[in-house]
Amino acid sequence: MGKKILRSILIAFLVTGIAVILIGCSIALPTFDKSKLEIEYKTSYIYDRDGNEIMSFQSVAGEGAKLSEIPKQLQEAIVAVEDTRFKDHNGVDFRAIGRAVYRDIITGSKAEGGSTITQQLAKNVYLSHEKTFTRKVKEISLAAQIERNYSKDDILEMYFNRITFAGNVTGIKYAAEIYFDKGDHMEDLSLAENALLAGLPNAPSAYNPRINPELSIQRRNIVLDQMLKYEYISQAEYDTATTEPLMLSEKPGTDIKGMDQVVKYPYYLDYVLEEASNKLGIEAEQVLRGGVKVYTNLDPKLQDTLQEAYRNAENFPRNAADGMWAQSASVIVDPESGGVLALVGGRDTPDTEHTPQAVLNRASMSKVRPGSSFKPIIVYGPAIDTGKYSTSSILNNKAGTEFAGGYKPNNWKLWPKDKVSLTEAVIWSLNIPAVSVLNDMGADVGYSYATKNFGIPLKKEDSQRLGVALGDVDLTPLDLAGAYTAFANNGVRTEPYAIREIQNASGDTIASIGVKTHNAIKPDTAKTMTKLLKSAVEQGTGTSARISGRDVAGKTGTTEMGNTGGNRDAWFAGYTPGYVMVTWMGFDQSDEQHYLGSQGSEIPASLFSKVLSKGLQGRPAPRFDTNVTEKPVNEEKDDKDKAIINDLSVTLQGNKAVVSWSPVDVKDVKYFLFRAEKNSNGTVSNSGGIGELTKPGYTDSTVQPGKTYLYSVVVMKGSEKLSDSNFAQLTVPGQEPTPPQVPQEPQSPGGGSDKPPTDPTPPGTQVPNQPNQPGQPGDGNTTPPQPGGGDPGGGETGGGVNPNPNGGT
């Protein structure tokens, strides 16, 4: 930490010292030119993977606004949040620079910037791609010269008209028009609207209220905090503005003056701008008006085919409530290079009807529950890679199996067998086997594979939840596509990326992204998973994805919409040699008026088939290499199968609890009995071991009136744990009995509850030898699957707005 502090202090002294010398000596670096304050809009060019020009693009100037047209509150808001000493400094606020460095030292992060409004104007007008100390010195010098040549009002007016507030058009008037339809009547902007607009220049893409409404409101409220702090507004005004709901104009931006440019691949360009900012530190305006050349991985034939498919509404499911077509997003990735070959982020404007960053790019920004399409990532890939399971392993599939904390996922009610092979479990997307495998392997093991090996950004608490086995996590289509590259690329996970290189107008490379890979799973594991997922497409839930003459592997996924009996989301993640394609379908805001009904993942699976069968016409069709000699799983696995206890029960006899279960058919085992108390709010406490037993059965004489107990048994052979039992629950009558939790009744196909059942094991509470489980995703079909493709109906994970233990495939 000492070196970091010293470095920060030295940089601060260097910047301040050089700036003082430059300003004090009136040295102009570069030479000041008033004419350059009229922004130069250069044309930028986008190239495909073969180096062919596919798009040219030029940011445009929005209609200018005089300072007198801009509300005083908006001016005050900008000053409050961007440059509180704007009226007092001479272009560079050394006090602010010092404060920023101090906060950097104290917090260990760049909590506060030091650039003034004048510096921001200089940086945007004199656009430069340099990320160097020299560029910062030039910026400071230019800011000082601007201050000498213009009044504060002139500078503020230029700032409002030359800074990017949204999309590819600069200026406050455009932003007021596109967001609030008040470009010609800015005096009608409310305090909350003024604050929201003032918050945009800091990060126009991130705070775009159409893309990130919650984040934009958070930023708006920060602006209001600053306005209150510096006494621009009263407490009453602050209270009213911070609670004002976000009411955006329905105007998309295409009917605004200067917004008639044709963008051939708008969503792909959106992602290019997003990637340039997030990965390369090059902001959107530098790409849009900097005269650069961007070389991408775009495959025109696949992109054209994908966009054509998105223009056909019949390729998408309908809303169960009113028949409106659902939303969707798709991405196609080269699994070897990681190149993003094609991308569409929604059905809003699949062709030329929106400007960059004007709408939500769902392919890279929308985090949705992936359902059973996540099982290969979190369960089966890790299970096979660790050597604990093979395709022939026999898994528990007994209906009613209860896991830690009362977690009880459902399968299809009429599934005929209590045990199935791992192959059957994958082909038919069964839930109970998936949870059983993750429980046996350890949720933390699956979590580690998903995050470190497959590159999925999960929350820390997901490491202790069995619900992740059924896709009770949030991720984007691009996240899932990146993970599936490991299966399609012989076990090597490749990072998806769109931009290969950015050059300036002179042809010099200013930024680039290369191929980034790491070993995720063993090559034989990848081949085995491909064999399993190929079977799922050929004979299981994914038959709608089949392509004549090509090998296809993939996994379906659906999540339930509460207790509606319908689905919330539908997924298909699949691949053919050389191409990974992931598609999500659903609604941006799902509720009982916006869900898919009985339609499931057969529709995104069908889109996979339509797009790649046409987009790959005339290209080679190699076959999968699934030749692998699977090593038999350790024979001790047979003991584990024989050691399963699923009939643990407890009864009250007098004032004693009698716990009983059937003996297991394994020699020399011991039974370890555990007990925990279940509180009235559903939480679990006072968990611990009762004792070590050599034969089944135990009488617990320490139970107390009015309390509820959970019992479980762990079967051990020597130092090896063979299995866990089901949970048995007992409530002892008393003065203030604690009612037992009422188990949910099985739902109708695809059904569930719009509120998750109370989880008796909250995060952080340890039930003996069991991971804790908040949330209960699951399946809820009533009949076994039938040949013919697609999901047999119902949600594969029971996701919905809130997860549910019922579901489908």
C-alpha positions in Angstrom: 0.0 0.0 0.0 3.0 2.3 0.7 4.2 2.1 -2.9 0.7 3.0 -4.2 0.4 6.0 -1.9 3.8 7.2 -2.9 3.1 6.7 -6.6 -0.2 8.7 -6.2 1.5 11.5 -4.4 4.3 11.7 -7.0 1.8 11.7 -9.9 -0.2 14.5 -8.2 2.9 16.6 -7.7 4.1 16.0 -11.2 0.8 16.9 -12.8 0.3 19.9 -10.6 3.9 21.1 -11.1 4.0 20.8 -14.8 0.5 22.3 -15.2 1.7 25.3 -13.1 4.7 25.8 -15.2 2.8 25.5 -18.5 0.0 27.9 -17.3 2.4 30.3 -15.5 4.7 30.6 -18.5 1.8 30.7 -21.0 3.3 27.8 -23.0 0.6 26.6 -25.3 0.7 22.8 -26.0 -0.8 22.5 -28.5 -1.3 25.8 -30.2 -4.8 27.1 -29.3 -7.1 27.4 -32.3 -10.5 28.9 -31.7 -11.9 27.3 -34.8 -11.4 23.9 -33.3 -14.1 24.7 -30.7 -16.4 23.9 -33.6 -16.3 20.1 -33.3 -15.0 18.2 -36.2 -17.1 15.2 -37.0 -15.0 12.6 -38.9 -16.4 9.5 -40.5 -15.4 6.2 -38.8 -15.4 2.9 -40.6 -16.3 -0.6 -39.5 -14.8 -3.7 -41.1 -15.8 -7.4 -41.0 -13.6 -10.4 -40.2 -12.2 -10.5 -43.7 -11.3 -6.8 -43.7 -14.2 -5.7 -45.9 -15.9 -2.4 -45.1 -19.4 -3.1 -43.8 -20.4 0.2 -42.2 -19.3 3.8 -42.1 -20.6 6.0 -39.4 -20.5 9.6 -38.4 -21.7 11.2 -35.2 -23.7 14.4 -35.8 -24.1 17.6 -34.0 -27.4 18.1 -32.3 -29.2 21.4 -32.6 -27.5 24.0 -30.5 -29.1 25.7 -27.5 -28.4 29.1 -26.1 -27.5 29.2 -22.4 -30.7 31.2 -21.9 -32.7 28.3 -23.2 -31.1 25.9 -20.7 -32.9 25.8 -17.3 -31.0 27.4 -14.5 -31.6 24.2 -12.4 -29.9 22.1 -15.1 -26.9 24.5 -15.2 -26.7 24.3 -11.4 -27.0 20.5 -11.5 -24.1 20.2 -13.9 -21.9 22.5 -11.8 -22.9 20.7 -8.6 -22.0 17.3 -9.9 -19.1 18.0 -12.3 -17.3 21.1 -11.1 -18.4 22.7 -7.9 -15.7 25.5 -8.1 -16.4 26.2 -11.8 -17.0 29.9 -11.1 -13.8 30.3 -9.1 -11.0 28.4 -10.9 -9.1 29.3 -14.1 -9.7 26.1 -16.0 -7.9 23.7 -13.7 -9.0 23.1 -10.1 -5.8 22.1 -8.3 -7.8 21.7 -5.1 -10.1 19.2 -6.7 -7.0 17.3 -8.1 -5.5 17.1 -4.7 -8.8 16.0 -3.2 -9.2 13.3 -5.9 -5.7 12.0 -5.1 -6.3 12.1 -1.4 -9.5 10.1 -1.8 -7.7 7.7 -4.1 -5.2 7.1 -1.4 -7.8 6.8 1.4 -10.3 4.5 -0.4 -8.0 2.7 -2.7 -10.2 3.7 -5.7 -10.8 6.6 -7.9 -13.8 7.9 -5.9 -13.7 11.4 -7.2 -12.4 12.9 -10.4 -10.4 16.1 -10.7 -11.3 17.3 -14.2 -13.2 20.6 -14.5 -16.0 21.4 -16.9 -13.4 23.4 -19.0 -11.0 20.4 -19.1 -13.9 18.1 -20.2 -14.7 20.6 -22.9 -11.0 20.6 -24.0 -10.8 16.8 -24.0 -14.0 16.4 -26.1 -13.3 19.2 -28.6 -9.6 18.3 -29.1 -10.4 14.6 -29.4 -7.4 12.4 -28.8 -7.0 8.6 -28.3 -3.9 9.1 -26.3 -4.0 7.5 -22.8 -0.8 9.2 -21.7 0.6 11.8 -19.3 1.3 14.0 -22.3 -2.3 14.1 -23.3 -3.3 15.1 -19.7 -0.8 18.0 -19.8 -2.2 19.1 -23.2 -5.7 19.0 -21.8 -4.7 21.2 -18.8 -3.0 23.6 -21.1 -5.9 23.9 -23.5 -8.4 24.3 -20.6 -6.3 27.3 -19.3 -6.3 28.9 -22.8 -10.1 28.4 -23.2 -10.6 30.2 -19.9 -8.5 33.1 -21.1 -10.5 33.4 -24.3 -14.1 32.9 -23.1 -16.3 33.9 -20.3 -17.7 31.3 -17.9 -21.2 31.6 -19.5 -19.6 31.0 -22.9 -17.8 27.9 -21.6 -20.9 26.5 -20.0 -22.9 27.0 -23.2 -20.2 25.3 -25.3 -20.1 22.4 -22.8 -23.9 21.8 -23.0 -23.7 21.8 -26.8 -20.5 19.8 -27.4 -20.6 17.1 -24.7 -22.2 13.8 -25.4 -25.3 13.2 -23.4 -26.7 10.2 -25.3 -26.3 8.0 -28.4 -24.3 9.4 -31.3 -25.5 13.0 -31.1 -23.9 15.6 -29.0 -25.8 18.4 -27.1 -28.3 18.9 -24.3 -31.1 19.7 -26.7 -31.0 16.3 -28.3 -30.9 14.5 -24.9 -33.9 16.5 -23.6 -35.7 15.6 -26.8 -34.9 11.9 -27.0 -35.5 11.2 -23.3 -38.3 13.6 -22.4 -39.6 15.0 -25.7 -38.8 18.5 -24.4 -35.9 19.6 -26.7 -37.8 22.7 -27.8 -39.3 23.3 -24.4 -36.5 22.6 -21.9 -38.2 25.0 -19.5 -40.7 22.3 -18.9 -38.1 19.9 -17.6 -38.7 18.9 -13.9 -36.0 19.1 -11.3 -35.7 15.3 -11.4 -35.4 15.4 -15.2 -32.7 18.1 -15.1 -30.8 16.1 -12.5 -31.0 12.9 -14.7 -29.6 14.8 -17.7 -26.9 16.4 -15.7 -25.8 12.9 -14.6 -25.3 11.6 -18.1 -21.9 13.1 -19.3 -20.0 11.1 -16.6 -20.9 7.9 -18.5 -23.6 8.3 -21.2 -23.8 4.6 -22.0 -23.9 3.4 -18.4 -26.4 5.9 -17.2 -28.6 5.8 -20.3 -32.1 5.5 -18.8 -33.4 3.4 -21.6 -30.8 0.8 -21.1 -30.1 1.0 -17.3 -33.1 2.8 -15.7 -32.2 1.8 -12.2 -28.6 3.0 -12.6 -29.7 6.2 -14.2 -32.0 6.9 -11.2 -29.2 6.2 -8.8 -27.0 8.7 -10.7 -29.9 11.2 -10.8 -30.1 11.0 -7.0 -26.4 11.6 -6.6 -26.8 14.8 -8.6 -29.7 15.8 -6.3 -27.5 15.1 -3.3 -24.9 17.4 -4.6 -27.5 20.1 -5.4 -28.8 19.9 -1.8 -25.3 19.9 -0.4 -24.4 23.1 -2.2 -27.8 24.7 -1.4 -29.1 24.9 -5.0 -32.4 23.2 -3.9 -34.3 22.9 -0.7 -34.9 19.8 1.3 -38.6 19.7 0.2 -37.5 20.0 -3.5 -35.0 17.2 -2.9 -37.5 14.9 -1.3 -40.0 15.4 -4.1 -37.4 14.9 -6.9 -35.8 11.8 -5.5 -39.2 10.0 -5.4 -40.3 11.1 -8.9 -40.8 8.1 -11.2 -38.9 7.9 -14.4 -41.2 8.9 -17.3 -39.4 8.6 -20.6 -40.6 9.8 -24.0 -41.7 7.0 -26.3 -39.8 8.7 -29.1 -37.1 6.3 -30.3 -34.8 9.0 -31.8 -35.3 8.1 -35.4 -37.7 11.0 -36.1 -35.3 13.6 -34.6 -33.5 16.0 -36.9 -30.2 14.5 -37.9 -31.0 11.0 -36.9 -31.8 9.5 -40.3 -28.5 7.7 -40.8 -28.8 4.1 -41.9 -26.9 1.7 -39.6 -26.7 -1.7 -41.3 -25.9 -3.7 -38.2 -27.1 -1.6 -35.3 -26.8 -4.1 -32.4 -23.4 -5.3 -33.5 -22.3 -1.7 -33.6 -23.8 -1.2 -30.1 -21.7 -4.0 -28.8 -18.6 -2.7 -30.5 -19.1 0.6 -28.7 -19.7 -1.2 -25.4 -16.6 -3.3 -25.8 -14.4 -0.3 -26.9 -15.4 1.5 -23.7 -15.3 -1.5 -21.2 -12.3 -3.3 -22.5 -10.2 -0.7 -24.3 -11.1 2.5 -22.4 -12.1 4.2 -25.7 -15.4 6.1 -25.2 -18.2 5.9 -27.7 -17.7 9.5 -29.1 -14.1 8.7 -30.0 -15.3 5.8 -32.1 -18.4 7.6 -33.5 -16.7 10.9 -34.6 -13.0 10.2 -34.3 -12.4 9.0 -37.9 -11.2 5.6 -36.8 -11.1 2.2 -38.5 -12.6 -0.6 -36.4 -11.7 -4.2 -37.5 -14.2 -6.7 -36.1 -15.0 -10.4 -36.1 -18.4 -9.9 -37.8 -19.5 -12.5 -40.3 -21.8 -10.7 -42.7 -23.6 -13.8 -43.9 -24.4 -15.0 -40.4 -25.3 -11.5 -39.3 -27.6 -10.9 -42.3 -29.3 -14.3 -41.7 -29.8 -13.6 -38.0 -31.3 -10.2 -38.6 -33.6 -11.6 -41.3 -34.8 -14.2 -38.8 -35.5 -11.5 -36.3 -37.6 -9.6 -38.8 -40.0 -12.5 -38.9 -42.3 -12.4 -35.9 -43.4 -16.0 -36.4 -40.0 -17.1 -35.2 -40.8 -16.0 -31.7 -43.3 -17.0 -29.0 -46.3 -14.9 -28.0 -47.4 -13.3 -24.7 -49.9 -15.6 -23.1 -52.0 -12.6 -21.9 -52.5 -10.6 -25.1 -50.7 -12.4 -27.9 -47.9 -9.9 -28.3 -44.6 -11.2 -29.6 -41.9 -11.8 -27.1 -38.5 -10.2 -27.0 -35.3 -12.1 -27.8 -31.5 -11.9 -28.1 -29.0 -14.1 -29.9 -25.2 -14.3 -30.3 -23.0 -16.5 -32.5 -19.4 -17.1 -31.5 -16.4 -18.8 -33.1 -15.4 -21.2 -30.3 -11.7 -21.4 -31.4 -11.0 -17.7 -31.7 -13.7 -16.2 -29.5 -14.8 -13.9 -32.3 -18.4 -12.6 -32.0 -19.6 -13.5 -35.5 -23.1 -12.2 -35.2 -25.2 -10.5 -32.6 -28.8 -9.2 -32.3 -29.9 -7.7 -29.0 -33.6 -7.4 -29.5 -36.7 -7.4 -31.7 -37.2 -3.7 -31.3 -35.2 -2.6 -34.3 -33.5 -5.5 -36.0 -32.3 -3.6 -39.0 -31.8 0.2 -39.5 -34.2 1.9 -37.2 -32.2 2.9 -34.2 -29.0 4.8 -33.5 -26.2 3.4 -31.4 -26.9 3.0 -27.7 -30.5 4.1 -28.1 -32.1 0.8 -27.0 -31.2 -2.1 -24.7 -28.7 -4.6 -26.2 -30.1 -7.7 -24.5 -27.4 -10.0 -25.9 -24.7 -8.4 -23.7 -26.7 -6.5 -21.1 -29.8 -8.4 -20.0 -29.2 -10.8 -17.2 -31.8 -13.6 -17.2 -32.1 -17.0 -15.6 -30.9 -19.7 -18.0 -32.8 -22.6 -16.7 -31.5 -26.1 -17.6 -29.2 -24.7 -20.2 -26.9 -24.1 -17.2 -26.8 -27.7 -16.1 -23.8 -28.6 -18.3 -21.8 -25.7 -16.8 -22.6 -26.1 -13.1 -23.4 -29.8 -12.8 -22.5 -32.3 -15.5 -19.3 -30.8 -16.9 -17.7 -30.5 -13.5 -19.0 -33.9 -12.4 -17.5 -35.7 -15.3 -14.3 -33.6 -15.2 -13.6 -34.5 -11.5 -13.8 -38.2 -12.4 -16.7 -38.8 -10.0 -19.2 -39.6 -12.7 -19.5 -41.1 -16.1 -22.3 -41.2 -18.7 -23.4 -44.6 -17.3 -23.4 -43.4 -13.6 -26.8 -44.2 -12.0 -28.4 -41.1 -10.4 -31.1 -40.6 -7.9 -34.4 -39.6 -9.5 -36.8 -40.4 -6.7 -39.8 -38.0 -6.5 -40.0 -36.2 -3.2 -36.3 -36.3 -2.4 -35.5 -33.6 0.1 -32.2 -31.9 0.3 -30.6 -29.5 2.8 -32.9 -27.2 4.6 -36.0 -28.8 3.1 -35.1 -28.1 -0.5 -37.3 -30.3 -2.6 -37.1 -29.9 -6.4 -39.7 -31.7 -8.4 -39.4 -33.8 -11.6 -42.1 -34.6 -14.0 -44.7 -36.2 -11.7 -45.1 -39.4 -13.8 -41.5 -40.1 -14.6 -41.5 -43.8 -14.1 -38.0 -44.6 -12.6 -36.5 -43.7 -9.2 -33.0 -44.1 -10.7 -31.7 -43.0 -14.1 -28.4 -43.0 -15.9 -26.5 -39.7 -16.2 -27.2 -39.9 -20.0 -30.9 -40.1 -19.5 -30.8 -37.2 -17.0 -29.1 -35.0 -19.6 -31.2 -36.1 -22.6 -34.5 -35.5 -20.8 -33.3 -32.6 -18.6 -34.4 -34.2 -15.3 -34.1 -32.0 -12.2 -33.8 -34.3 -9.3 -30.7 -36.1 -10.7 -29.0 -32.7 -11.4 -29.6 -31.5 -7.9 -28.5 -34.9 -6.5 -25.2 -34.7 -8.4 -24.5 -31.2 -7.3 -25.3 -32.1 -3.7 -23.0 -35.1 -3.8 -20.2 -33.2 -5.6 -20.6 -30.1 -3.6 -22.2 -26.8 -4.6 -18.9 -25.1 -4.1 -17.2 -27.4 -6.6 -19.8 -26.6 -9.3 -19.5 -22.9 -8.5 -15.8 -22.9 -8.8 -16.0 -24.6 -12.2 -18.7 -22.2 -13.4 -16.8 -19.0 -12.4 -13.2 -19.9 -12.8 -13.3 -22.5 -15.6 -16.3 -21.4 -17.6 -16.1 -17.7 -16.9 -19.6 -17.1 -15.6 -19.9 -14.1 -13.3 -21.9 -15.5 -10.3 -22.6 -14.1 -6.9 -20.6 -15.4 -3.9 -23.7 -16.7 -2.3 -24.3 -19.0 -5.3 -21.5 -21.2 -4.0 -23.8 -22.6 -1.3 -27.1 -23.0 -3.2 -28.3 -26.2 -4.8 -30.8 -24.1 -6.8 -27.9 -23.2 -9.2 -28.1 -26.7 -10.5 -31.3 -25.7 -12.2 -30.2 -22.4 -13.5 -31.3 -20.2 -10.7 -28.7 -17.6 -11.5 -28.6 -14.5 -13.7 -26.4 -14.2 -16.8 -26.5 -12.8 -20.4 -26.6 -14.7 -23.7 -23.0 -13.7 -24.3 -22.0 -15.1 -20.9 -23.5 -18.4 -21.7 -22.0 -18.5 -25.2 -18.6 -17.9 -23.8 -19.0 -20.8 -21.4 -20.2 -23.2 -24.2 -17.0 -22.5 -26.2 -15.3 -24.9 -23.8 -17.5 -27.8 -24.9 -17.1 -26.9 -28.6 -13.4 -26.2 -28.4 -11.9 -29.4 -26.9 -12.1 -28.2 -23.3 -10.6 -24.7 -24.0 -12.7 -21.8 -23.0 -12.3 -18.8 -25.3 -13.3 -15.2 -24.3 -15.8 -13.7 -26.8 -14.8 -10.4 -28.4 -15.9 -8.3 -31.3 -13.0 -5.8 -31.9 -9.8 -7.1 -33.3 -8.1 -3.8 -33.8 -8.8 0.0 -33.9 -6.7 2.2 -36.1 -6.6 6.0 -36.3 -7.0 7.9 -39.6 -3.3 7.4 -40.3 -3.5 3.7 -40.0 -1.7 3.5 -36.6 -3.1 0.9 -34.2 -4.4 2.6 -31.1 -6.0 -0.5 -29.4 -6.6 -4.2 -30.0 -8.0 -7.3 -28.5 -6.4 -10.7 -29.0 -7.5 -14.3 -28.5 -7.8 -15.1 -24.8 -8.1 -18.8 -23.8 -7.7 -21.0 -20.8 -8.2 -24.7 -20.2 -11.6 -25.1 -18.6 -12.1 -28.9 -18.7 -10.2 -31.9 -19.9 -10.4 -32.7 -23.7 -12.1 -36.0 -22.9 -14.7 -34.2 -20.7 -15.5 -31.9 -23.6 -15.9 -34.8 -25.9 -18.1 -36.7 -23.5 -20.3 -33.6 -22.9 -20.6 -33.1 -26.7 -21.7 -36.7 -27.0 -24.4 -36.2 -24.3 -25.6 -32.8 -25.7 -25.7 -34.3 -29.2 -28.0 -37.0 -27.9 -30.2 -34.3 -26.3 -30.6 -32.8 -29.8 -31.1 -36.1 -31.6 -33.6 -37.7 -29.3 -34.3 -35.5 -26.3 -35.6 -32.0 -25.5 -33.6 -30.3 -28.2 -34.8 -32.0 -31.4 -36.0 -28.8 -32.9 -32.4 -27.7 -33.2 -31.4 -30.4 -35.6 -29.8 -29.4 -38.9 -29.8 -31.8 -41.8 -26.2 -32.9 -42.7 -24.6 -31.3 -39.6 -23.7 -32.5 -36.1 -25.5 -30.4 -33.5 -25.2 -30.5 -29.7 -27.0 -28.3 -27.3 -29.2 -27.8 -24.2 -32.6 -26.4 -23.8 -33.7 -24.2 -20.8 -36.9 -22.7 -19.6 -38.0 -21.0 -16.4 -41.4 -20.8 -14.9 -43.7 -17.8 -14.5 -45.0 -18.1 -10.9 -48.2 -20.1 -10.6 -49.5 -19.2 -14.1 -48.8 -22.6 -15.5 -46.6 -20.9 -18.2 -43.0 -20.1 -18.9 -41.1 -16.9 -18.1 -38.0 -17.5 -20.3 -36.9 -19.9 -23.0 -33.3 -20.7 -24.0 -31.3 -22.8 -26.3 -27.5 -23.0 -26.1 -26.0 -25.1 -28.9 -23.2 -25.6 -31.2 -22.1 -27.3 -34.4 -18.4 -27.6 -35.3 -16.9 -24.1 -35.5 -20.0 -22.2 -34.2 -21.7 -21.6 -30.9 -25.1 -20.0 -30.8 -27.1 -19.0 -27.8 -30.7 -17.5 -27.9 -32.9 -16.2 -25.1 -36.6 -15.4 -25.6 -38.9 -13.8 -23.1 -40.0 -10.3 -21.8 -37.9 -7.5 -20.4 -40.3 -7.2 -17.4 -42.0 -10.5 -16.8 -45.2 -10.7 -14.7 -48.6 -12.4 -14.9 -49.5 -10.2 -17.9 -46.2 -10.8 -19.7 -45.0 -14.4 -20.0 -44.8 -17.1 -22.6 -47.6 -19.5 -21.7 -46.9 -23.1 -22.6 -44.4 -22.2 -25.3 -40.9 -23.3 -24.4 -37.4 -23.8 -25.6 -38.4 -25.6 -28.7 -38.8 -22.1 -30.3 -35.2 -20.8 -29.6 -34.0 -24.3 -30.6 -35.9 -24.0 -33.9 -34.3 -20.5 -34.5 -30.9 -22.1 -34.0 -31.7 -24.5 -36.8 -33.1 -21.9 -39.1 -30.3 -19.4 -38.8 -27.3 -21.8 -38.9 -28.8 -24.1 -41.6 -29.1 -21.0 -43.9 -26.1 -19.1 -42.7 -23.7 -22.0 -43.1 -24.9 -23.1 -46.5 -21.9 -23.9 -48.8 -19.5 -24.2 -45.8 -17.9 -27.4 -44.7 -19.8 -29.6 -42.3 -17.2 -31.4 -40.2 -18.3 -34.0 -37.6 -17.8 -33.9 -33.9 -14.9 -35.9 -32.4 -16.6 -37.8 -29.6 -14.1 -40.7 -29.5 -13.2 -41.1 -25.9 -12.7 -44.2 -23.8 -14.5 -43.4 -20.6 -12.8 -44.7 -17.6 -15.1 -46.6 -15.3 -16.0 -44.7 -12.2 -14.5 -46.0 -9.0 -16.2 -49.2 -7.9 -16.8 -47.6 -4.5 -19.5 -45.7 -6.3 -21.6 -48.9 -6.1 -21.5 -48.6 -2.3 -22.7 -45.1 -2.6 -25.7 -46.2 -4.6 -26.5 -48.8 -2.1 -26.0 -46.4 0.8 -28.9 -44.0 -0.1 -31.4 -43.5 2.7 -34.7 -41.9 1.6 -37.1 -43.3 4.2 -35.8 -41.5 7.3 -38.8 -40.7 9.6 -39.5 -39.5 13.1 -42.5 -39.9 15.3 -43.4 -38.6 18.8 -43.9 -41.3 21.4 -44.8 -39.7 24.7 -42.3 -37.0 25.2 -39.6 -38.7 23.1 -38.8 -38.5 19.4 -38.2 -41.9 17.8 -36.1 -41.7 14.6 -36.0 -44.7 12.3 -34.7 -45.7 8.8 -33.9 -48.8 6.9 -30.4 -50.3 7.0 -28.2 -49.9 3.9 -26.8 -52.8 2.0 -23.1 -51.9 2.7 -20.8 -53.6 5.1 -19.0 -51.8 7.9 -20.9 -48.6 7.7 -21.7 -46.2 10.5 -24.7 -43.8 10.8 -24.1 -40.3 12.0 -27.4 -38.7 13.2 -27.8 -35.0 13.2 -30.5 -32.7 14.6 -31.3 -29.0 14.0 -34.0 -26.7 15.4 -36.4 -25.0 12.9 -37.5 -21.6 14.0 -40.9 -20.0 13.5 -39.5 -17.8 10.7 -38.2 -20.8 8.8 -34.6 -20.4 9.8 -32.5 -23.2 11.2 -30.4 -23.0 14.4 -28.7 -25.2 17.0 -27.6 -27.8 14.5 -25.2 -30.5 15.5 -24.5 -34.2 15.7 -26.4 -36.4 18.1 -24.1 -39.5 17.8 -22.5 -42.3 15.9 -24.6 -45.4 15.4 -23.8 -48.9 14.0 -27.4 -49.7 13.2 -30.6 -47.8 12.3 -32.8 -46.2 14.9 -32.5 -43.7 17.8 -34.7 -42.4 20.6 -34.2 -38.7 21.3 -35.4 -37.9 24.8 -34.1 -34.3 24.8 -36.9 -32.8 22.7 -38.8 -29.9 24.2 -42.5 -28.8 23.9 -43.3 -26.1 21.3 -40.2 -26.7 19.2 -39.7 -28.1 15.7 -36.8 -30.4 14.8 -35.1 -31.6 11.6 -33.2 -34.9 11.6 -30.8 -36.3 9.0 -28.4 -39.1 8.7 -25.0 -39.3 7.1 -23.7 -42.8 6.1 -19.9 -43.2 6.5 -17.6 -46.0 5.7 -14.3 -45.4 7.4 -13.4 -41.8 6.7 -15.5 -41.7 3.4 -18.9 -40.2 3.3 -21.2 -42.4 1.2 -24.5 -40.5 1.3 -26.9 -38.2 3.0 -30.4 -39.1 3.9 -33.6 -37.2 3.4 -34.7 -34.8 6.2 -37.4 -35.8 8.7 -39.3 -33.1 10.6 -41.1 -33.2 14.0 -43.0 -30.6 15.9 -43.4 -31.3 19.6 -46.8 -30.0 20.9 -46.5 -27.4 23.7 -47.7 -24.1 25.1 -46.5 -22.2 22.0 -46.0 -24.8 19.3 -44.0 -23.8 16.3 -46.1 -24.9 13.3 -44.2 -27.0 10.7 -43.7 -25.5 7.3 -46.4 -26.7 5.0 -44.9 -28.2 1.9 -46.0 -26.9 -1.4 -48.5 -28.9 -3.3 -47.3 -30.1 -6.7 -48.2 -27.6 -9.4 -49.8 -28.1 -12.7 -47.5 -28.4 -15.7 -45.0 -25.6 -15.7 -46.6 -24.2 -12.6 -45.2 -22.6 -9.6 -45.8 -19.8 -7.1 -45.2 -16.2 -7.7 -43.6 -16.1 -4.3 -40.8 -18.5 -3.4 -41.4 -20.9 -0.5 -39.7 -19.9 2.8 -36.3 -21.5 2.8 -35.6 -23.0 6.2 -31.9 -22.6 5.6 -30.9 -19.0 5.0 -27.4 -18.1 3.8 -24.8 -18.7 6.5 -26.8 -21.3 8.5 -25.1 -24.7 8.4 -27.2 -27.9 8.4 -25.0 -30.9 9.1 -23.0 -31.9 6.1 -25.4 -30.1 3.7 -25.0 -26.9 1.8 -27.6 -24.2 2.6 -30.2 -23.5 0.0 -32.1 -20.2 -0.3 -34.5 -20.4 -3.3 -36.2 -23.4 -4.9 -36.1 -23.6 -8.6 -37.3 -26.8 -10.2 -39.4 -28.5 -12.8 -43.2 -29.1 -13.1 -44.3 -31.3 -16.0 -47.0 -33.9 -15.5 -46.0 -36.3 -18.2 -42.8 -37.9 -19.4 -41.3 -36.4 -22.5 -42.4 -37.5 -25.9 -40.2 -37.8 -29.0 -40.5 -35.0 -31.5 -38.5 -32.2 -30.1 -38.7 -29.1 -28.0 -39.5 -28.9 -24.4 -42.4 -31.1 -23.4 -43.8 -28.0 -21.6 -43.2 -26.4 -18.3 -40.3 -24.6 -16.9 -37.0 -26.4 -16.7 -35.9 -24.6 -13.6 -39.1 -23.1 -12.3 -37.4 -19.7 -12.4 -40.0 -17.1 -13.1 -39.8 -13.9 -11.1 -39.2 -16.1 -8.1 -37.9 -19.6 -8.3 -40.2 -22.5 -7.5 -39.5 -26.3 -6.9 -41.7 -27.3 -9.8 -40.9 -27.3 -13.5 -40.2 -29.3 -16.7 -37.3 -30.0 -18.9 
